[in-house]
Amino acid sequence: MRLHEIESFGATEKRAALATLLNMLKARADYADQGLKISLDKLNTMLMNLGYSVTFDELVDYTKGNTMFDNLITDLNQEFITINTGFNIDSEDEAPDPGSEKTVKQMAKRATKRRK
């Protein structure tokens, strides 16, 4: 049996488009060293640009039936989807360190020296 005999080509294309979109979002978040939490409406808007739409129930089915989506999506609820990145959004221990006041002063001094 072949895949197209079991599942329609449109459903396979939709799943592939969603996987590509999620991979792109994950890559952007990883590059920026930040987590990503996106609303289901925003994800649908982005997916509609590709010619598809997805419901919450479909996303749940995708994550249960496919390890690829399970690896891309960390958390899923009716409103938001958390993309699996190297940076954990919900962790308070990994909050970014505030900038040093001394460093800012040094940068300002260097900038004023260059203008003279």
GIZI-V68860 format. One record per pair of residues at least 24 apart in sequence whose ideal C-beta (glycine too) atoms are under 10 Angstrom apart, sorted by the first residue. I is the first residue (numbers start at 1). GAP is how many residues later the second one is. Records with the same first field share a line. If there is no record, write none. Layout:
# GIZI-V68860
I = GAP, GAP
This chain:
# GIZI-V68860
10 = 42
11 = 41, 47
13 = 37, 38, 39
14 = 33, 36, 37, 38, 39, 40, 44, 48
15 = 37, 39, 43, 46, 47, 50, 51, 53, 54
16 = 34, 36, 52
17 = 30, 32, 33, 34, 35, 37
18 = 25, 28, 29, 32, 34, 35, 36, 40, 41, 44, 51, 54
19 = 43, 47, 49, 50, 53
20 = 30
21 = 25, 26, 28, 29, 31, 33, 51
22 = 24, 25, 40, 46, 47, 49, 50, 51, 59, 61, 62
23 = 45, 49, 60
25 = 47, 56, 58, 60
26 = 45, 46, 47, 57, 58, 59, 60
27 = 56, 58
28 = 55, 57
29 = 54, 55, 56, 57, 58, 60
30 = 53, 54, 55, 56, 57
31 = 54
32 = 53, 55
33 = 52, 53, 54, 63
34 = 51, 52, 53, 55, 62
35 = 39, 47, 48, 49, 50, 51, 52, 53, 54, 55, 56, 59
36 = 38, 45, 46, 47, 48, 49, 51, 53
37 = 37, 38, 42, 43, 44, 45, 46, 52, 53
38 = 42, 43, 44, 45
39 = 40, 41, 42
40 = 36, 37, 38, 39, 40, 41
41 = 38, 39
42 = 38, 39
43 = 37, 38, 40
56 = 25
